[in-house]
Amino acid sequence: MFKGLATTCRRAHPSSLRAGVQALRDAEDLDVLIIGGGINGLATLRDLSLQGVKVALVERGDFVSGASSASSHMVHGGIRYLENGEFRLVKEAVTERNDLLKTAPHYVKPLETTIPIYKTFSGILSAPFRLLVTHGRGKPNERGALLIKVGLIMYDTFSRDGGSVPRHKFLGKKKSLAELPRLNPDLAYTATYFDASMHDPERIALDVLHDGIVAGGGRTQAVNYVSAVGADENGVRVRDEVSGEEFSVKAKVILNTSGPWTDLTNGALGLQTQFMGGTKGSHIVLDNPELLAATGGREIFFEHSDGRIVLIYPLKDRVLVGTTDIDADPSKPVVCTDDEIEYFFDLIGHVFPTVAVDRSQIVYTFSGIRPLPRHDDTAPGFVSRDYRIVDDEIGGIPAMSLVGGKWTTFRALAEHLSMKTLQKLRRPHRVSTQGLPIGGGKGFPTTPEERRRWVSARTNAHSTAVVEAMLERYGTRADAILDVLPAEPTALEHAPGYYREELVWIAEHEQVVHLIDVLLRRTHLAFVGGMSERTLREVAEAVAAPLGWDSARVDEEIATTTEALRTAHRVDLAEAGVARI
């Protein structure tokens, strides 16, 4: 995705090797090499590290910069998967959702979700036919109240876990419009249930990575901007995209967790596979206070008559609208198109007909490819979201490819992949990650009184506002940042809410290579919009010293980041961050 960034940096610094890359080059007796640093690869790294395995991971771009960065920010059981007969997946996903509410409470919160329903009986005949006969093939129909009611009863059954989330409720037209008066008055019912949201998925992934590195105690390595480009007698051939240097990495087991690019990675390693058949999902982010208020703080979940899921979701004082489900080629970049934007606007108009939306309110767009299995004639919306692990070998070395996977089930998936890996190493799986706190979720205050005590204990050195902000952004890992913040940290003028010293800490501790890593995955600056050229310069100058950037390098990073934001996210900085349409 950011090939140009790596190329620019490689020209500017032809001989330098980052410390992590040098350590990988020098590594001996590796048990496992993981290729792919999305959430599933990082979670597998954490699980294997906890078992005492010597493991390394390489990612061709930044960590969580591929499919994992383009999620709908939901942690959900997948209620609609029941119609496909994927009961195992739904049960696992609901269990993992409930686990994440407890292990990552700093980033994962209960999410009240309302489905507007316009018909009573629609879908009753087609749903079992797809389940029992066509297995997801055929023309989708809009779901009616009765079918949704049956699904939610089943969902509640799977969701029983000591009251992690409330049970669903059904309301008729009058009560529905009393709760959400801006909804389309043509509705017949609403169904409201609870899933969960993750307001910073990239930071969850970084916490998982951090936990894996710590658990490894020097045995675990992970480096970004390192590509797997081939295989030879010495192992997997990798290329450092910063310096351009290539070398071989030898391990006893190779794991391909490249997501939608699994077949391309296998091809580079000499394996010809056709496992993947990903679909594109796009989203837009709107700065529209009227639409934000209309949601009532809830996600509005709407299944269109074409079978696509549309969600209208309040997030960070913005409204996230998504998603599409279109067949995509992983070898080509994907972007949110004009047609997709019109599709979203049409659906917003259907759900909230009196709320005006226009393109000037779009502050950010993003698209990604789901790592779905090859699906031939199955409609994209009904392709299985489950995962499987396929065995192979590369140069006589055991290799496994992960096919599929979703954000919600990353922990269970990683544990499964870790167990299979340990079987090949003939070692036991001793430590389960179920119930294990993630990063700043450890000791996170979950009640108002606990939060008051946590904040008050740290206000001798900092203001309450600063402590609250750090706790909200990093959970209890905020302590590490508070330790280096001065009593009055330097607020950034053009990056509201962030501090110069905070960005310095991020640059020093979170493997930042490029400016865009900070804007998209270490902070939420790009997501909420309002950026300008001044924002980019202020952030670049804040991280320049710890990253060793001179003024020329700062200018390079600003230029390449500006272009990446324009082409991948439709953000035109000439318009102060308003999306270029």
C-alpha positions as CSV (number, residue, x, y, z in Angstrom):
1,M,0.0,0.0,0.0
2,F,2.8,2.4,0.9
3,K,5.5,1.1,-1.5
4,G,6.4,4.7,-2.4
5,L,7.2,5.5,1.2
6,A,9.5,2.6,1.5
7,T,11.2,3.4,-1.8
8,T,11.8,7.0,-0.9
9,C,13.3,6.1,2.5
10,R,15.5,3.4,0.9
11,R,17.0,5.9,-1.5
12,A,17.7,8.3,1.4
13,H,19.2,5.7,3.7
14,P,20.8,3.0,1.6
15,S,23.0,1.4,4.2
16,S,21.2,1.8,7.5
17,L,19.6,-1.1,9.3
18,R,17.1,-0.6,12.1
19,A,17.9,-2.3,15.4
20,G,15.0,-4.8,15.0
21,V,16.1,-5.7,11.5
22,Q,19.7,-6.3,12.6
23,A,18.4,-8.5,15.4
24,L,16.3,-10.5,12.9
25,R,19.3,-10.9,10.6
26,D,21.5,-12.1,13.5
27,A,18.8,-14.4,14.9
28,E,19.7,-18.1,15.3
29,D,17.6,-21.2,16.2
30,L,14.3,-19.6,15.4
31,D,11.4,-21.9,16.1
32,V,8.7,-20.0,14.1
33,L,8.7,-17.3,11.4
34,I,5.3,-15.5,11.0
35,I,4.7,-13.6,7.8
36,G,2.0,-11.0,8.2
37,G,1.6,-8.4,10.9
38,G,-2.2,-8.0,11.0
39,I,-4.1,-8.8,14.1
40,N,-4.1,-12.5,13.6
41,G,-0.3,-12.7,13.0
42,L,0.3,-10.4,16.1
43,A,-2.0,-12.5,18.3
44,T,-0.3,-15.7,17.2
45,L,3.1,-14.1,18.0
46,R,1.7,-13.3,21.5
47,D,0.4,-16.8,22.0
48,L,3.6,-18.5,20.9
49,S,5.7,-16.1,23.0
50,L,3.7,-17.2,26.1
51,Q,4.6,-20.8,25.4
52,G,8.3,-20.0,25.4
53,V,8.7,-20.4,21.7
54,K,11.5,-18.4,19.9
55,V,9.4,-16.6,17.3
56,A,9.9,-13.7,14.8
57,L,7.3,-11.8,12.7
58,V,7.8,-9.7,9.6
59,E,5.3,-7.4,8.0
60,R,5.8,-5.8,4.6
61,G,4.2,-2.5,5.6
62,D,3.4,-1.1,9.0
63,F,1.8,-3.3,11.6
64,V,-2.0,-3.6,11.2
65,S,-1.8,-1.5,7.9
66,G,-3.7,-4.0,5.7
67,A,-7.0,-5.7,6.2
68,S,-6.9,-5.2,10.0
69,S,-6.8,-1.4,9.6
70,A,-10.0,-1.3,7.6
71,S,-12.5,-2.8,10.0
72,S,-15.9,-1.4,10.9
73,H,-14.6,-1.0,14.5
74,M,-17.0,-3.7,15.8
75,V,-16.5,-6.7,18.0
76,H,-19.5,-8.8,17.2
77,G,-20.9,-12.3,17.1
78,G,-22.2,-12.0,13.6
79,I,-25.9,-12.4,14.0
80,R,-26.5,-12.7,10.3
81,Y,-24.0,-15.7,10.1
82,L,-26.8,-17.8,11.7
83,E,-28.6,-17.7,8.4
84,N,-25.6,-19.3,6.8
85,G,-25.6,-22.1,9.3
86,E,-22.3,-20.9,10.9
87,F,-23.4,-21.7,14.4
88,R,-19.8,-22.7,15.6
89,L,-18.5,-19.4,14.4
90,V,-21.3,-17.3,16.0
91,K,-20.8,-19.1,19.3
92,E,-17.1,-18.6,19.2
93,A,-17.4,-15.0,18.2
94,V,-19.9,-14.2,21.0
95,T,-17.6,-15.9,23.5
96,E,-14.7,-13.9,22.3
97,R,-16.7,-10.7,22.3
98,N,-17.5,-11.3,25.9
99,D,-13.9,-12.1,26.7
100,L,-12.7,-8.9,25.0
101,L,-15.1,-6.8,27.1
102,K,-13.2,-8.1,30.1
103,T,-9.6,-8.3,28.8
104,A,-9.5,-5.1,26.8
105,P,-12.0,-2.8,28.6
106,H,-9.9,0.3,27.7
107,Y,-10.7,-0.2,24.0
108,V,-13.7,-2.5,23.8
109,K,-17.1,-1.3,25.1
110,P,-20.7,-2.6,24.9
111,L,-22.5,-1.2,21.9
112,E,-26.2,-0.8,21.8
113,T,-27.3,-1.7,18.3
114,T,-30.7,-1.0,16.7
115,I,-32.2,-2.6,13.6
116,P,-35.0,-0.8,11.9
117,I,-37.4,-3.3,10.4
118,Y,-39.9,-2.6,7.7
119,K,-41.6,-5.9,7.1
120,T,-42.9,-8.7,9.2
121,F,-42.5,-11.9,7.2
122,S,-39.8,-11.2,4.6
123,G,-37.0,-13.7,4.3
124,I,-38.9,-16.5,6.2
125,L,-38.9,-18.8,3.2
126,S,-35.5,-17.8,1.6
127,A,-33.4,-18.0,4.8
128,P,-33.9,-21.8,5.5
129,F,-33.6,-22.5,1.7
130,R,-30.1,-20.8,1.7
131,L,-29.1,-22.5,4.9
132,L,-30.2,-26.1,4.0
133,V,-30.1,-26.2,0.2
134,T,-28.0,-23.5,-1.5
135,H,-25.5,-22.8,1.4
136,G,-25.5,-19.0,0.9
137,R,-26.1,-18.9,-2.9
138,G,-29.0,-17.2,-4.4
139,K,-30.8,-13.9,-4.3
140,P,-30.9,-12.3,-0.8
141,N,-34.1,-10.8,0.6
142,E,-34.6,-8.1,3.2
143,R,-35.1,-9.7,6.6
144,G,-38.5,-9.3,8.3
145,A,-39.4,-9.0,12.0
146,L,-40.1,-12.6,12.5
147,L,-36.8,-13.8,11.1
148,I,-34.9,-11.2,13.0
149,K,-36.7,-12.2,16.2
150,V,-35.8,-15.8,15.8
151,G,-32.2,-14.9,15.1
152,L,-31.9,-12.7,18.2
153,I,-33.4,-15.4,20.4
154,M,-30.7,-17.7,19.2
155,Y,-28.1,-14.9,19.6
156,D,-29.1,-14.3,23.2
157,T,-28.7,-18.0,23.9
158,F,-25.1,-17.9,22.6
159,S,-24.5,-14.7,24.5
160,R,-25.2,-16.0,28.0
161,D,-22.1,-15.2,30.0
162,G,-22.9,-13.8,33.4
163,G,-24.7,-10.8,32.0
164,S,-21.9,-9.5,29.8
165,V,-24.4,-7.7,27.7
166,P,-28.2,-7.2,28.1
167,R,-30.7,-9.3,26.1
168,H,-32.5,-8.0,23.1
169,K,-35.7,-6.1,23.0
170,F,-38.4,-5.6,20.3
171,L,-40.4,-2.4,20.0
172,G,-43.3,-1.5,17.8
173,K,-43.5,1.6,15.6
174,K,-44.7,4.1,18.2
175,K,-42.2,3.3,20.9
176,S,-39.4,3.0,18.4
177,L,-40.0,6.5,17.1
178,A,-40.3,7.8,20.7
179,E,-36.7,6.5,21.3
180,L,-35.3,7.5,18.0
181,P,-37.6,10.1,16.4
182,R,-35.4,10.8,13.3
183,L,-35.8,7.2,12.1
184,N,-37.9,6.6,8.9
185,P,-41.5,6.6,10.0
186,D,-42.3,3.9,7.5
187,L,-40.7,1.3,9.8
188,A,-42.8,-1.3,11.5
189,Y,-40.6,-2.3,14.4
190,T,-37.1,-1.9,15.8
191,A,-35.0,-4.7,17.3
192,T,-32.3,-3.6,19.8
193,Y,-29.5,-5.8,21.0
194,F,-25.9,-5.4,22.3
195,D,-22.6,-6.2,20.7
196,A,-19.4,-4.3,21.3
197,S,-17.3,-1.6,19.7
198,M,-13.6,-1.1,19.6
199,H,-12.9,2.6,19.2
200,D,-9.1,2.1,18.4
201,P,-8.5,-1.3,16.7
202,E,-5.0,-0.4,15.7
203,R,-4.1,0.4,19.3
204,I,-5.5,-3.0,20.4
205,A,-3.2,-4.6,17.9
206,L,-0.2,-2.6,19.2
207,D,-1.1,-3.7,22.7
208,V,-1.2,-7.4,21.6
209,L,2.2,-6.9,19.9
210,H,3.6,-5.2,23.1
211,D,2.4,-8.1,25.2
212,G,4.0,-10.6,22.9
213,I,7.4,-8.9,22.9
214,V,7.3,-8.6,26.7
215,A,6.2,-12.3,27.1
216,G,9.1,-13.3,24.9
217,G,11.7,-12.0,27.2
218,G,14.2,-11.4,24.4
219,R,13.1,-14.5,22.4
220,T,10.5,-12.6,20.4
221,Q,11.0,-10.2,17.5
222,A,8.7,-8.3,15.3
223,V,9.7,-5.9,12.5
224,N,7.6,-3.8,10.2
225,Y,8.4,-2.8,6.6
226,V,10.1,-6.1,6.0
227,S,8.8,-8.2,3.1
228,A,9.0,-11.9,2.4
229,V,10.3,-12.1,-1.2
230,G,11.4,-15.6,-1.8
231,A,12.9,-18.8,-0.4
232,D,16.3,-20.4,-0.7
233,E,18.4,-23.1,1.0
234,N,18.9,-20.8,4.0
235,G,15.2,-20.2,4.6
236,V,12.8,-17.4,3.8
237,R,14.3,-14.5,1.9
238,V,13.3,-11.2,3.3
239,R,13.9,-7.6,2.2
240,D,14.1,-4.6,4.5
241,E,12.0,-2.0,2.7
242,V,13.8,0.8,4.5
243,S,17.4,0.0,3.6
244,G,16.7,-2.3,0.6
245,E,19.0,-5.0,2.1
246,E,18.0,-8.7,1.7
247,F,18.9,-11.7,3.8
248,S,17.5,-15.1,4.7
249,V,15.7,-16.1,7.9
250,K,15.7,-19.8,8.9
251,A,13.0,-21.2,11.2
252,K,11.6,-24.7,12.0
253,V,8.0,-23.7,11.1
254,I,6.7,-21.0,8.7
255,L,3.3,-19.4,9.2
256,N,1.6,-17.3,6.5
257,T,-0.9,-14.9,8.1
258,S,-0.9,-12.4,5.2
259,G,-4.7,-12.2,5.1
260,P,-6.0,-11.3,1.6
261,W,-2.4,-11.5,0.3
262,T,-1.9,-15.1,1.4
263,D,-1.8,-16.5,-2.1
264,L,0.6,-13.8,-3.2
265,T,3.0,-14.5,-0.3
266,N,2.8,-18.2,-1.0
267,G,3.7,-17.5,-4.7
268,A,6.7,-15.5,-3.6
269,L,7.8,-18.5,-1.5
270,G,7.3,-21.0,-4.4
271,L,3.9,-22.3,-3.5
272,Q,1.0,-22.0,-6.0
273,T,-2.2,-21.6,-4.0
274,Q,-5.7,-20.3,-4.7
275,F,-7.1,-20.1,-1.1
276,M,-8.3,-16.5,-1.1
277,G,-11.3,-14.7,-2.6
278,G,-11.5,-11.4,-0.6
279,T,-14.1,-8.7,-0.9
280,K,-13.7,-5.0,-0.6
281,G,-15.4,-3.1,2.2
282,S,-15.4,0.7,2.2
283,H,-16.3,3.2,4.9
284,I,-16.8,7.0,5.1
285,V,-16.4,9.2,8.2
286,L,-18.8,12.1,8.5
287,D,-18.6,15.3,10.6
288,N,-22.4,15.8,10.8
289,P,-23.7,16.7,14.3
290,E,-27.3,16.2,13.2
291,L,-26.7,12.7,12.1
292,L,-24.6,12.0,15.2
293,A,-27.5,13.2,17.4
294,A,-30.1,11.1,15.4
295,T,-28.3,7.9,16.3
296,G,-28.9,8.4,20.0
297,G,-25.5,7.0,20.7
298,R,-26.4,3.7,19.1
299,E,-25.2,1.8,16.1
300,I,-27.9,1.6,13.5
301,F,-27.5,-1.7,11.8
302,F,-29.4,-2.1,8.6
303,E,-29.5,-5.0,6.1
304,H,-30.4,-3.8,2.7
305,S,-32.5,-5.7,0.3
306,D,-29.4,-6.7,-1.7
307,G,-28.0,-8.5,1.4
308,R,-25.3,-5.9,2.2
309,I,-24.8,-4.7,5.7
310,V,-25.0,-1.0,6.3
311,L,-24.1,0.5,9.6
312,I,-24.4,4.0,10.9
313,Y,-22.2,4.3,13.9
314,P,-21.3,7.2,16.3
315,L,-17.5,7.2,17.0
316,K,-15.2,9.9,18.3
317,D,-17.8,12.7,17.7
318,R,-18.0,11.6,14.1
319,V,-20.3,9.1,12.3
320,L,-18.8,6.1,10.6
321,V,-20.9,4.7,7.7
322,G,-20.1,1.4,6.0
323,T,-19.8,-1.1,4.5
324,T,-19.8,-2.5,1.1
325,D,-19.1,-6.1,0.0
326,I,-17.6,-6.2,-3.5
327,D,-15.2,-8.8,-5.0
328,A,-11.7,-7.4,-5.1
329,D,-8.3,-8.2,-6.5
330,P,-5.7,-8.2,-3.6
331,S,-2.9,-7.3,-6.1
332,K,-4.4,-3.9,-6.7
333,P,-5.0,-1.0,-4.3
334,V,-8.6,-0.4,-3.1
335,V,-10.3,2.9,-2.4
336,C,-13.7,4.1,-1.6
337,T,-15.4,5.1,-4.9
338,D,-18.0,7.7,-5.8
339,D,-20.5,4.9,-6.4
340,E,-20.0,3.6,-2.9
341,I,-20.4,7.0,-1.4
342,E,-23.7,7.4,-3.3
343,Y,-24.8,4.0,-2.0
344,F,-24.1,5.1,1.6
345,F,-25.9,8.4,1.2
346,D,-28.9,6.6,-0.3
347,L,-29.0,4.2,2.7
348,I,-28.6,7.1,5.2
349,G,-31.6,8.8,3.5
350,H,-33.6,5.6,3.8
351,V,-32.9,5.2,7.5
352,F,-32.9,8.9,8.5
353,P,-34.9,10.6,5.7
354,T,-35.0,14.1,7.4
355,V,-31.2,14.3,8.0
356,A,-29.3,16.0,5.3
357,V,-25.8,14.6,4.3
358,D,-23.5,15.8,1.7
359,R,-19.9,15.2,0.5
360,S,-18.5,18.3,2.2
361,Q,-19.1,16.5,5.6
362,I,-16.9,13.6,4.7
363,V,-13.6,13.9,6.6
364,Y,-12.0,10.5,5.9
365,T,-12.6,7.4,3.8
366,F,-11.0,4.0,3.9
367,S,-11.3,0.7,2.2
368,G,-9.9,-2.8,2.8
369,I,-10.0,-6.3,1.5
370,R,-11.6,-9.0,3.8
371,P,-9.4,-12.1,4.0
372,L,-12.2,-14.4,2.8
373,P,-11.8,-17.8,1.3
374,R,-12.3,-18.4,-2.4
375,H,-16.1,-18.4,-3.0
376,D,-16.8,-18.9,-6.7
377,D,-20.5,-18.3,-7.2
378,T,-21.5,-17.6,-3.6
379,A,-22.7,-14.1,-3.2
380,P,-20.1,-11.9,-1.4
381,G,-22.4,-11.2,1.5
382,F,-22.9,-14.9,2.2
383,V,-19.2,-16.0,2.0
384,S,-18.1,-17.8,5.2
385,R,-16.4,-15.6,7.8
386,D,-14.9,-18.7,9.4
387,Y,-11.3,-19.6,9.1
388,R,-9.2,-22.7,8.4
389,I,-5.5,-23.6,8.5
390,V,-3.9,-25.4,5.5
391,D,-0.7,-27.4,5.9
392,D,2.1,-27.3,3.3
393,E,5.9,-27.2,3.3
394,I,8.6,-24.8,1.9
395,G,11.9,-26.4,1.1
396,G,11.1,-29.3,3.4
397,I,10.2,-27.0,6.3
398,P,6.6,-27.3,7.6
399,A,4.4,-24.3,6.6
400,M,0.9,-23.3,7.3
401,S,-1.4,-20.8,5.7
402,L,-4.2,-19.1,7.5
403,V,-7.3,-18.8,5.4
404,G,-10.0,-16.4,6.7
405,G,-10.4,-14.9,10.1
406,K,-12.1,-11.8,11.6
407,W,-11.2,-9.3,14.2
408,T,-13.5,-10.6,16.9
409,T,-12.1,-14.1,17.0
410,F,-8.4,-13.2,16.8
411,R,-7.6,-14.6,20.2
412,A,-9.2,-18.0,19.6
413,L,-7.8,-18.2,16.1
414,A,-4.3,-17.5,17.3
415,E,-4.6,-20.1,20.1
416,H,-5.7,-22.7,17.5
417,L,-2.8,-21.8,15.1
418,S,-0.4,-21.8,18.0
419,M,-1.5,-25.3,19.1
420,K,-1.0,-26.6,15.6
421,T,2.4,-25.0,15.4
422,L,3.4,-26.5,18.7
423,Q,2.4,-29.9,17.5
424,K,4.9,-29.6,14.7
425,L,7.5,-28.5,17.2
426,R,6.5,-31.4,19.5
427,R,6.0,-29.0,22.4
428,P,3.0,-28.6,24.7
429,H,0.6,-25.6,24.8
430,R,0.8,-24.6,28.4
431,V,-0.7,-21.1,28.6
432,S,-4.1,-20.1,27.5
433,T,-4.8,-16.5,26.6
434,Q,-8.5,-16.7,27.4
435,G,-9.2,-14.2,30.1
436,L,-5.7,-12.8,29.9
437,P,-5.7,-8.9,30.0
438,I,-4.5,-7.2,26.9
439,G,-2.0,-4.3,27.3
440,G,-3.6,-1.3,29.0
441,G,-6.6,-3.4,29.9
442,K,-4.7,-4.9,32.9
443,G,-6.0,-3.2,36.0
444,F,-8.1,-0.9,34.0
445,P,-10.7,0.9,36.2
446,T,-14.1,-0.2,35.1
447,T,-16.3,1.6,37.7
448,P,-16.6,5.4,38.3
449,E,-15.1,5.0,41.8
450,E,-12.2,2.9,40.5
451,R,-11.6,5.5,37.8
452,R,-11.7,8.4,40.3
453,R,-9.1,6.7,42.5
454,W,-6.9,5.8,39.5
455,V,-6.9,9.4,38.2
456,S,-6.6,11.0,41.6
457,A,-3.5,8.9,42.4
458,R,-1.7,10.5,39.4
459,T,-2.8,14.1,39.7
460,N,0.0,15.1,42.0
461,A,2.3,15.4,38.9
462,H,-0.3,16.1,36.2
463,S,-3.6,17.8,35.8
464,T,-6.8,15.7,35.9
465,A,-7.5,16.5,32.2
466,V,-4.1,15.1,31.1
467,V,-4.4,11.9,33.2
468,E,-7.9,11.4,31.9
469,A,-6.8,11.8,28.3
470,M,-3.9,9.4,28.7
471,L,-6.1,6.8,30.4
472,E,-8.7,7.1,27.7
473,R,-6.0,6.7,24.9
474,Y,-3.8,4.0,26.4
475,G,-5.6,2.3,29.3
476,T,-3.2,1.6,32.2
477,R,-0.2,1.7,29.9
478,A,-0.7,5.4,30.3
479,D,1.6,5.2,33.3
480,A,4.6,4.8,30.9
481,I,3.7,8.0,29.1
482,L,2.8,9.9,32.2
483,D,6.2,9.1,33.6
484,V,7.9,11.1,30.8
485,L,5.3,13.9,30.4
486,P,6.3,17.2,32.1
487,A,3.8,18.7,34.5
488,E,2.6,21.0,31.7
489,P,3.1,19.0,28.5
490,T,3.4,20.9,25.2
491,A,0.0,20.9,23.5
492,L,0.1,20.6,19.7
493,E,-1.6,23.5,18.0
494,H,-2.7,21.7,14.9
495,A,-3.3,18.2,16.3
496,P,-5.8,18.9,19.1
497,G,-5.7,16.8,22.2
498,Y,-2.2,15.5,21.6
499,Y,1.1,16.5,23.2
500,R,4.6,16.8,21.7
501,E,6.2,14.7,24.4
502,E,3.5,12.0,23.9
503,L,4.4,11.7,20.2
504,V,8.1,11.5,21.1
505,W,7.3,8.6,23.4
506,I,5.3,6.9,20.6
507,A,8.2,7.4,18.1
508,E,10.7,5.9,20.6
509,H,8.7,2.9,21.7
510,E,6.3,1.9,18.9
511,Q,8.4,1.2,15.9
512,V,7.4,4.2,13.9
513,V,9.1,4.3,10.5
514,H,7.0,6.8,8.6
515,L,4.9,9.8,9.4
516,I,1.8,8.1,8.2
517,D,2.3,5.4,10.8
518,V,1.7,8.1,13.5
519,L,-1.3,9.7,11.8
520,L,-3.2,6.5,10.9
521,R,-2.2,3.8,13.4
522,R,-0.6,5.3,16.5
523,T,-3.2,8.1,16.8
524,H,-6.7,8.9,15.5
525,L,-5.7,12.2,13.9
526,A,-6.5,11.2,10.3
527,F,-9.7,9.4,11.3
528,V,-11.5,12.4,12.8
529,G,-10.4,14.8,10.0
530,G,-9.6,18.4,10.1
531,M,-6.0,17.9,9.3
532,S,-3.9,20.4,7.3
533,E,-0.4,20.8,6.0
534,R,0.4,22.4,9.3
535,T,-0.8,19.3,11.2
536,L,1.6,17.1,9.2
537,R,4.5,19.5,9.7
538,E,3.8,19.8,13.4
539,V,3.6,16.0,13.9
540,A,6.6,15.3,11.7
541,E,8.7,17.9,13.6
542,A,7.6,16.4,16.9
543,V,8.9,12.9,16.0
544,A,11.9,14.0,13.9
545,A,14.5,14.0,16.7
546,P,13.8,10.5,18.1
547,L,13.6,9.1,14.6
548,G,16.8,10.8,13.4
549,W,15.1,12.8,10.7
550,D,16.8,15.9,9.3
551,S,14.8,18.7,7.6
552,A,15.0,17.1,4.2
553,R,13.6,13.8,5.6
554,V,10.8,15.8,7.3
555,D,9.9,17.3,3.9
556,E,10.0,13.9,2.2
557,E,7.7,12.4,4.8
558,I,5.2,15.2,4.5
559,A,5.1,14.9,0.8
560,T,4.7,11.1,0.6
561,T,2.1,11.2,3.5
562,T,0.1,14.0,1.7
563,E,0.0,11.8,-1.5
564,A,-1.0,8.6,0.5
565,L,-3.8,10.5,2.2
566,R,-5.0,11.9,-1.1
567,T,-4.9,8.6,-3.0
568,A,-6.0,6.1,-0.4
569,H,-8.3,8.2,1.8
570,R,-9.5,11.0,-0.4
571,V,-8.1,13.6,2.0
572,D,-7.0,16.8,0.3
573,L,-4.9,18.9,2.7
574,A,-5.4,21.9,0.5
575,E,-9.0,21.8,1.9
576,A,-7.9,21.5,5.5
577,G,-8.4,17.8,5.6
578,V,-11.9,17.7,4.1
579,A,-12.2,14.7,1.8
580,R,-11.5,15.3,-1.8
581,I,-14.5,14.2,-3.8
